[in-house]
Amino acid sequence: MTTTTLLKLAFIAIMLLLFGNSCEDNNPPKPKDPVTIVYTMGEVKDYMLFKKGTYWVYENDRTGTIDSQWVTGSSFGQYTQTGNEDYSKHITLKQDFFIVNISTNFVDGLGYKCRYEMSSYGNKVDAFPYPKRAYQVERSRIADFFGGTQVVYHQPYDGCPKKDCGWYLDTTLTNYTLKGYSYDTVRVFKLAGDASFPEVKPLSGSGPSWYYFAKNQGLIKIYHEGHLLYDKTKYNESWDLIRKKIVQ
């Protein structure tokens, strides 16, 4: 065997050795230790969770229309998720959830009656890079026509510090007075558009709304900026709480 041949064979052997080493993972990632995260609703319960026996009576400031709403059922519990992604497979997430069903006497400007559902299930276990505590409350206006679902409340309250999101905490009011009642710690959320607003007159589109939630009292006021359907003129209105019975 010539010297040239030996050198070629040596070169091939070295390349095979290097290639083999490059394909072998000598330091495979260690499995992550199992982690269980538990999140509770905390203060969200004070603003959102109400039982049967609760009712609210609202008055429209433009028309004097009265709307009675009452809780027909509520659920509260805890559910469990396990991660599905590589970064979350080791995580088990346990969270509080709630659902409150609300009936109403109100018939909207198009002649339709509806009902409401308030609910939140917390965060997703696969949220990247890990699931933080977050409760986004949705208000669904369930109707045969012109229903919709809208986020109306979110905790943590600093979820949109620049106030440029579709919904965000606009302000917090203390000792707020409305229709002869005083409310402590009222959280006011601004919505860029409102798919669940109870419209007295037919409106075109959905303008911004401000939802006022009082601690241990629930929704006490909604202010909405809209437009009339038939002539496009501005039509601003609010629903204000005038009577209530609270069961928590």
N, C-alpha and C positions, 0 to 999 in steps of 0.2 A: 504494500500500500504506500502510495507516494506521500510526501510531506504535504502537498497541496490538498490531497484527499483527506488526510487527517485533520488539517486545519478546518476544512469545510464541515466535517462531522462534528468537530468540537464546537464550531459556531452554531450549528443546528441544535446541539444538545443544550448550549447555554440559552438560546432563544426559547426552546421548549420549557426549560426550567423557569425562566423569567415569566413566560406566558402563564404557566401553571400557577405560579405564585400570585400573579395578578388576578386570576379568577377565583382564588381561594380567599374567603373572608376569614382572616385569622382573628378578627375582633367583631363578631356579630353583636348587634344591639341587644342589650339585656332587656327582658320583658319588664315593663313598668309595673311597679307594685300596685295592686288593686286599691282604688280610692272610692270612698262613698261620700258624696256631698249631699247635705240636707239643707233645703231652703224653705223657710216658712213665709207666709204672707205678711206677717207683722202688721204694720199700720194699715196696709191695704184692706184688711178685714174691717177696720173701723169706718172706712169710707164706703165700702162696697157690699158687705155681707149683711143681709137683712132677712128675717124669717117671716113666715105667714103671720098675718095679723098686722103687718106694716102697711100703711097707705100714705100717699102724698096727694094733695090737691093743689093744682097749679092754675094760675090765671094768666091769660094772654094780655099784655099791656096795650095792644093796639085795638083788640076787638072785645075784650071782656069775656071771651070764651073760657069756660071752666073745664078742666080735664082732671078726672080722678084716676089715679094709678094705684094698684095694690099688688102685693106679692102673692103669687099663687103657689110658689114652691121654691125651695132653695136647697142646694147641695154644697157640702164642704167635705174635703177629704185630702188624702195624700196618694200620689201615684208614683211609680218607679219607671225610669228609663235606663237602658244600658247603651253605651256607645257603640257605634258602627264603623267609625273611621279609625285609622291607625293611631291617631293622636288621642282618641277618646275611648278605645276599646276597654281600657282598664278602669273607666269611670262608671260608677253607678250613681244616678242622680235621683234623689227623692224630693218631691216638691208638694206643697199645698196647692189645691185648686179650688175654684168655687164657680157655681152657676146660680143665678137668681132669675126666675121667670116672673114677669110683670104683665098684668092685664091693664087695659085702659078703656075708658068710655069715649075717648076722642075719635071723631070722624074727620078726616083731613079735607082739604079744600077740593079734592077730586072725588069725595064721597066714599072713601075707603077707611075701614077700621083696621087697626093693627094691634100687635102685642110686642113686648120687648124682652130681650134676654141680655143680661150682663154676665160676663164670664172672663176668666183668665186661668191659664194653665202654666204660667211661668215660662222658663227658658227651655231651649233645646239642649239635650245632652251633647250633641255634636257641634255646638257653637264653638267657633275657632277663636283663640287657641284653647279655651276651656270655657265651660258654661258659668257665667257670672249670674248673680241673683238679679232677676228682672221680671217684673209683672206688668204686662201690657193688657189693659182691660178693654175689651170690645163691647160695644153696645149695638145690638142688632135690632133693627126695626123690621119685624116680620109681618108682611102684608101680602094680599093678593096682587097688589100693584104698588109700585113705588116704594119698595122696601130697600134695605141696605144695611151694611155693617160698617161701623166706624170706631177707630181707636179714640177713646175719650179720656184716658187716664194712663199714666205710666209712672212706675217707680223702679229705679231711683229717679228722683226728681231732676237731677242734673244730666239726664240722658241727652239733652240737646242744648248745650251751654250757649251756642250762638243764636238760638231761637230762629233757626232757618229750616226746620223740619216740617213735615206735614202736620205734626201735633207736638206740643211742648208745654211745659209748665210756664204760664205767662206771669203769674204773680201769686203770692200767698197773702191772704188778708186775715187780720185778727180783729175780733170784736166787730164783725161785719153785721150790719143791721139791714133786714129786709122784711117788709110788711109787718112790722111790729115785733119781729123776733130777732134776737141777737145770736150770732154764730161765731164760735171760736175756731180759728185755724181753718180757713176756707182756701182750698186749692183751686185755682182758676187755670184751666187748660184751654189753649187756643188751638182750633182746628182749621187748617187751610180750606178744607171743604167738608161738608157735613151731609152724609148719606142717610142719617137717621133722624133728622130734625122733623118734628111734627108741624107741618105747614098748614096754617089756617086757610091761606089763599094759594091757588096754584102758582108756583114759582118756577122760573126757568133756571136750571142749573142749581148748584149748591155753593153758596158763598161761605165765608168764614163764620165760625161759631165760637163762642166762649162758654165753656161748661164750668159751673161753680159747684164744687163738692165740699160739703161741710162734714167735719169729723163727727161720727156717730149719728148723722142725720141723712146722709146720702146727697142726691142731686137736688139743689135748692133753686137753681136758676140756669136758664139757657138763653143767651143773647145771640141773635142770628142776623147777618146782613145778606139780604137776597134781592131778587128782582121779580116783579110781577110778570107773569107769563104773557099777558095779552098786550101790554104796552111798554114793557122793558124798563119801567120806572123802578127806582130803588124802593125796597120795602124792608125796613128794619123792624124787628119785633123781638120780644122776650117772653119767656114763660117764667113766672115767679111763684115760688111756693107760698101758699097762704094758710094751709092747714096740714097737719100731719099726725100720725101715730107711728112710733118707732118700736120695733121688737128686734132685738139682736141676740 
